[in-house]
Amino acid sequence: MADLRLLVVAGDPLARAGLTMLLSDQPGLQIVGQVGESEALTAEVEVYRPDVIVWDLGWEPGDSIEMVAELAAESEEPGIAVVGLIPDGEQASAVWLAGVGGLLFRDVTIERLYAAIQAVAQGLVAIEPELLADILPTGSFEEPALTEALTPRELEVLQLLAEGLANRAIAQQLDISEHTVKFHVNAIMGKLGAQSRTAAVVQATRLGLIML
């Protein structure tokens, strides 16, 4: 089985170096790169083509959250496998909705981080138990409400997103342009109140609009 390709992202050079050193010693993992937070991040991700991104969002995650959301929105995949590291639960909900698959504290042990990487690489979710209350403040999994009903075409696109198809493959299957696919994806995200493609699929599943 091939090693998982990891890309380490952090605005702090010391944090990048520390994560890289810790993860490079773990079996089955290959560090393909370590980069800072910049406008070129999407292009760097396309160059490195990691299986999982380990992202230290720093002590004040505000700008980093926007970058995570932008990366998820611009990805040709239905979502990005990102393990986000945050200082506390204050912005946990915003980071989660941005499209991460794993959410841990910055001081997480290497054992828990390693387990989270393995989980998100398989399409699973890894969240610190202490952060669940911040992500779900009501303490229950309340179903989200649609702002507007999805059209039959949007439902078709949504189902193909959930199946893991990229925009080009969706366009070919539905015999429409990639530009039209992107238009439908944006409309779907807006109606579901989702900030990423991954979040849209999760919301739609909870509403019973699609089956995974």
C-alpha positions in Angstrom: 0.0 0.0 0.0 1.4 3.4 -1.0 2.3 6.0 1.7 -0.2 8.8 2.2 1.0 12.0 0.7 0.9 14.9 3.2 1.1 18.6 2.7 1.8 20.7 5.8 0.3 24.2 5.8 0.9 26.9 8.4 1.5 30.6 8.5 4.1 30.2 11.2 7.4 28.7 9.9 8.1 27.2 13.3 4.8 25.4 13.3 5.4 24.0 9.8 8.8 22.8 10.7 7.6 21.2 14.0 4.7 19.4 12.3 6.9 18.2 9.5 9.5 16.8 11.9 6.8 15.0 13.9 5.0 13.5 10.9 8.1 12.5 9.0 8.8 9.8 11.6 5.4 8.2 11.3 5.0 5.0 9.2 3.0 5.1 6.0 3.2 8.9 5.7 5.2 10.9 3.1 5.7 14.6 3.5 5.5 16.0 0.0 5.8 19.6 1.0 5.4 22.3 3.6 4.0 25.7 2.6 2.8 28.9 4.1 -0.6 30.6 3.7 -0.7 32.7 0.5 -2.8 33.5 -2.5 -0.8 30.8 -4.4 -2.0 28.0 -2.0 -4.5 26.5 -4.4 -1.8 26.3 -7.1 0.6 24.7 -4.7 -1.9 22.1 -3.7 -2.4 21.2 -7.3 1.4 20.8 -7.7 1.9 18.6 -4.7 -1.4 16.7 -5.0 -1.5 15.5 -1.4 -3.9 12.9 -0.1 -4.3 14.9 3.1 -3.4 18.4 4.2 -2.4 19.0 7.8 -3.2 22.7 8.4 -2.1 24.6 11.5 -4.5 27.6 11.5 -2.5 29.5 14.2 -3.6 31.3 17.3 -6.0 33.6 15.4 -7.6 31.5 12.6 -9.7 34.2 11.0 -7.9 34.6 7.7 -7.0 30.9 7.6 -10.6 29.9 7.7 -11.3 31.9 4.6 -8.4 30.2 2.8 -9.7 26.8 3.8 -13.2 27.7 2.4 -11.7 29.1 -0.8 -9.5 26.0 -1.3 -12.6 23.7 -0.8 -14.7 25.8 -3.2 -12.0 25.8 -6.0 -11.2 22.1 -5.6 -12.2 19.9 -8.5 -13.0 17.2 -6.0 -16.2 17.1 -3.9 -14.1 18.1 -0.9 -10.6 18.3 0.4 -9.1 16.0 3.1 -7.9 18.6 5.6 -7.0 18.1 9.2 -7.3 21.5 10.8 -5.5 22.4 14.0 -7.0 25.2 16.1 -6.1 26.7 19.5 -9.5 26.4 21.1 -13.2 26.0 20.4 -14.0 29.6 19.8 -14.0 29.3 16.0 -14.4 25.6 15.7 -17.8 25.9 14.0 -16.5 28.3 11.4 -13.5 26.0 10.7 -15.7 23.0 10.4 -18.1 24.6 8.0 -15.2 25.8 5.9 -14.8 22.2 4.8 -12.3 20.4 7.0 -12.5 16.6 7.6 -10.6 16.6 10.8 -10.6 19.2 13.7 -8.1 18.9 16.5 -6.4 21.2 19.0 -3.0 22.6 18.1 -1.4 20.8 21.1 -2.7 17.4 19.9 -0.5 14.3 20.5 1.2 12.8 17.5 -0.9 9.6 18.1 -4.2 11.4 17.8 -3.0 13.4 14.8 -1.8 10.3 13.1 -5.2 8.6 13.7 -7.0 11.6 12.3 -4.9 11.7 9.2 -5.7 8.0 8.5 -9.4 8.7 9.1 -9.9 11.7 6.8 -7.8 10.0 4.1 -10.6 7.3 4.0 -13.4 9.9 3.9 -14.2 9.7 7.6 -14.5 12.5 10.2 -12.1 13.1 13.1 -13.1 15.6 15.7 -11.9 16.3 19.3 -14.8 15.3 21.6 -14.4 18.6 23.4 -15.2 20.5 20.2 -18.5 18.8 19.5 -20.4 21.2 21.7 -18.9 24.1 19.8 -19.8 22.7 16.5 -23.3 21.7 17.7 -24.2 24.3 20.3 -27.7 22.9 20.8 -26.2 19.5 21.7 -28.2 17.8 19.0 -28.0 17.1 15.3 -30.7 19.4 14.1 -31.4 19.1 10.5 -30.6 22.3 8.5 -33.4 24.0 6.5 -33.3 24.7 2.8 -33.4 28.4 1.9 -35.0 27.3 -1.5 -35.9 24.0 -3.1 -33.3 22.4 -5.4 -34.1 22.0 -9.0 -34.1 18.6 -10.7 -30.8 19.4 -12.4 -29.3 20.6 -9.1 -30.3 17.4 -7.5 -28.5 15.5 -10.3 -25.4 17.5 -9.9 -25.5 17.1 -6.1 -25.8 13.3 -6.3 -22.7 13.2 -8.7 -20.8 15.4 -6.2 -21.6 13.0 -3.5 -20.3 10.2 -5.7 -16.9 11.9 -5.9 -17.1 13.2 -9.5 -15.1 16.2 -10.5 -16.6 19.1 -12.4 -15.3 17.8 -15.7 -16.8 14.3 -15.2 -20.1 15.8 -14.1 -20.2 17.9 -17.2 -19.5 14.9 -19.4 -22.1 12.7 -17.7 -24.9 15.4 -17.9 -23.8 16.7 -21.3 -23.4 20.3 -20.1 -20.4 22.6 -19.8 -18.0 22.8 -16.9 -19.1 26.5 -16.5 -22.7 25.4 -16.0 -21.6 22.7 -13.5 -19.8 25.4 -11.4 -23.0 27.6 -11.6 -25.1 24.7 -10.3 -22.6 23.9 -7.5 -22.6 27.5 -6.3 -26.4 27.5 -6.4 -26.5 24.3 -4.4 -24.1 25.6 -1.8 -26.2 28.8 -1.4 -29.5 27.0 -1.0 -28.0 24.5 1.5 -26.3 27.3 3.4 -23.0 25.5 2.9 -19.6 27.1 2.6 -17.9 24.2 0.8 -18.8 21.3 -1.5 -18.1 18.9 1.3 -20.5 20.7 3.7 -23.1 20.8 1.0 -23.0 17.0 0.6 -23.2 16.5 4.4 -26.2 18.9 4.7 -28.0 17.3 1.8 -27.5 13.8 3.3 -29.0 15.0 6.6 -31.9 16.4 4.7 -32.4 13.1 2.9 -31.9 14.7 -0.5 -29.2 12.2 -1.5 -28.0 8.8 -0.4 -24.3 8.0 0.1 
